[in-house]
């Protein structure tokens, strides 16, 4: 195919996938299933069977998806959940791998190396599925943060586990000490986190101190900086996945100029990466090759993972943090598996390990079946477990641009549906004395508010503030958004 045909086909596939995402949202179907189906349908027009290329492109897409996840995660929500999330991403993954491998070997009769490889491939939760599905479910911020952070961190140890298990399946590396392997995983993960934190800190200061000639360059620079951390981490033999997630997380919480635009850009790139990733994996699969045995094994191992191994690992990790059993049950059910297990299955496929094709078919069947079972039922499970009433408040959205000549900031605040800023008057905002709401845009019409003007959902407030007071303004508005007009006065607000 020539370049013209590639661009035409690529744009058509992208537009069809965007339409499929909208259709899936209305029908309650996970988008990744529709994207995989679209890729499988493209097999009739384009032949694609390059496992090595799929492995490389899959990792590149994961980098962009993790960057989007980092940019859209707030420190105020995740800081209390971080220890539990890291425990799930390391110890929890290890428990899942061990129990699934034991089930596959002793119950289903798979070879030991194949069983370990299958356990490593199927155990990680998927950041793309988590970020796209879970954020549509109204949940307490801390519970959502545990699940999202786990999906951001567990790719790092899984990559090393799958690579090591592939070497075992090929008959190499059997002399490695398990303790050495665990030490390598911990070293890579910690090193990736530290590298990401350092690069994120440097990136915040660089982007805040440099005045770029166009506002559209800030999102490009921010995303490029995050992707750079992945490449640097890989060169240093550290966890590039952990590095890119932490770098994007620090940048997203670093009071960057045009921060909202940067987050929106990262979200758009994340969607493009998800669409390309799932379509490509659908093209790599061969549904007609799926045998009754591979489907049976995929469902059997998936059921054991979902109803035994995952709850066991969650209980072992979260009980020490005194997480209520209802929250533990929801975290167990919300451990969605999407593209990550399929991408991990391309590692032995690209290395031509024994039973690699059968493993890929098993994992593909598992992802399809259990995504269809788990994703649409998450809101219902949350209500039944009473971890959410469906009325958790949404947050306000901030955007600001510096007014360099007068050393002030112009803030744009969007009052989302469900925010408790709705119904509050301008006077009740109690902003610092050098900050003022200069304009309200409602239904596309701007007007200058008076002190008794009532804020409504959907409003955009334009606030001019002294640069040193901007964080106080943000904290004040967030407090009211969560606690109402008495936010900041009541205990715990």
PyMOL commands that set and color helices and strands:
alter all, ss='L'
color gray80, all
select helices_A, chain A and resi 3-27+31-42+51-71+75-78+82-106+112-123+127-134+141-169+178-209+216-235+240-252+259-284+287-289+292-321+325-333+339-351+356-384+404-406+427-429+467-486
alter helices_A, ss='H'
color red, helices_A
select strands_A, chain A and resi 397-403+408-414+435-442+445-447+460-466
alter strands_A, ss='S'
color yellow, strands_A
deselect
rebuild
show_as cartoon
